[in-house]
Amino acid sequence: MGYVLADKGKTIVRKGGADGQSDDDLLLLEIVKRAPALSKEDLQSCFVAIRMEYGTDALDAIRSNHIHFEERKPQ
């Protein structure tokens, strides 16, 4: 379960953006890149939490490793 980036998404993340991609789009791609096993609900919650905490600096916070994702075993 979870999402993975398609080749186009990987290219956009690697380049740091693309024409026509909003900051929200890029933030979502970065989250999927770093936490591919998140369910849709967890991905939405994570996106909102990061956006609420860091605002317009959310994308920079992920890219500068101020936000860390770690794998956990299911409980």
Secondary structure, DSSP 8 states (H G I E B T S, - for coil): ------HHHHHHHHHT--TT--HHHHHHHHHHHH-TT--HHHHHHHHHHHHHHHGGGHHHHHHTTSS--------
